[in-house]
Amino acid sequence: MYRSMEYGDTARVIKPSDPVEYRLGTVTDVRYSTPHTTHARRYTLRFPNGIERSYPAATVKRVTRADDRAAMEAALTAACVALRFACRIAHDYDADLSAGTASLLRRLVDLTRLRLGLTLDPANPAWPPTRDQNGGDQ
């Protein structure tokens, strides 16, 4: 069943076109197709930097902070995989570049562990450990 978003719901633009639209926004206005319907036509989102923008309803999706966390974990895991491959290539290319890339990888692993509680394994970063319902590692 269709249910439009309401004031205060959090949402994200489906296909962001600039850095602002990658952020989680809060619904501040809902425009309906007719006065007597619940089918939203447009949403106005306020982003954390204070910018407000209006979007057609089809280009916005409802998300929560939990969805945000899942997206962040996926993005950081993908970054870890990319840095791992860059380290392997840089090892044969240039010693200074190799050391710098390895440093970035170590910082990424430390950051995810400290701020998100996510343990990335640089030897196999594509499969982070699963979490139980209480948020602990299994």
N, C-alpha and C positions, 0 to 999 in steps of 0.2 A: 504494500500500500504506500502511496506517495504521501510524504509528510514534509512540508516546507520547513526550512530553518526559521528560527525565531531570533529576536533580539538577544544578543549575548552569546549565541552559539559560536563555536570556533569553526573556521573553514579555511580552505586552501584553494587557490586557483589551479585548475587541472593542468593547463599548459602555460606555465609562467613565461613571461616575455622579458622580464628584467629582474634584478636582484630583490626588489621590494616584494614582488609577487611570490617569491620562494618562501616567504615568512608566513607564519600562521596568523590569520586575521580574525577579527571579531565582527560579527554581523551587527551593524548599527542601523540599517534600514532595509525594509523588505517592500518591494513594489509588486502588487498582484495584478494579474491580467484583467480582472474585473473586480468591482468592489465587493461582490458577494461570493468570492471563491477563495479557496486556500491554496491555489496553484500559483506559486511565485513566478514572476516574470524577471525581476532583477533583484540583486542583492548589493548593498553597499557594505564594503569591508573596511575596517580601520586596522591598519598594520601597527606593529609595535613602535615604529618611528613616527607615528602620528598621521601618516598619509591616509586619506580615505579615497577609495575608488569604487565605482559602480560597475558591476558585471552582469551579463545575462545569466540566468539561473543554470543553464546547461553547462556553463564554463566553471562552475564553483562546486566543490564537494565538501560535505561535512567531515571534519576530522577532529580528533581530540588530542590532548597532550600525549596520551599513550600511543596514538598513531604517529605523532611527531617523534617519539622516542624510537619506535620501530624503524621509521625512515632514517633517523640519525644513525642507528646501529648498522643498517644496511649500507648507508653511504660510507661510513667509516671502515666497514669491513671491505668494501670495494676499493677504498683508498689504500688499505693495507695490502690487498692483493696486488694492486698496481705498483706500489712502492717495492714490494718484494721482487717483482719482475724487473723493475728499474735497478734494484741493487745487484741483481744477477748480471744484467747487461753492463752496468757501470763498473763492476769488478774487473772485467776484461778491457774496458775502455780507458779509464783514467782513475788513478788511485785517489786523488782528491775528491773527484765526483763520487766515487764509491763510498768514501768516508762520510761525505755530506748526506748522501742518500740513506745510508745506514743510520745516521743520526736522526734524520726525519722519521724513519720507520720506528726507531726506539722511542722517540717523543710521541708518536701517534699511539703506540701500544701503551705507554705510560699514561697518556691523557685519557684514553678510553677506560683504562682500569680505574684511575682516580676519579674521574667525573661521572662515568656511567656505570661503573662496576662491571664492565664487559671485559673479559679476558680474551684478547686476540693472540693467537699463536702465529708468529711470523713464519714459521715453517709450514703451517697449514691454516692460513687465516680465513679461508672460505667457509669454514664450519665452526662458528663460535659455539661454546657450550650452551646447551638449552637451560632454561630457568624453570624452576618449579613455581607453583602459584604464589609462594611467599617471596619471590624475587631472588631466592638463593640458587647457586649453581647446583646442578645435579651431578 
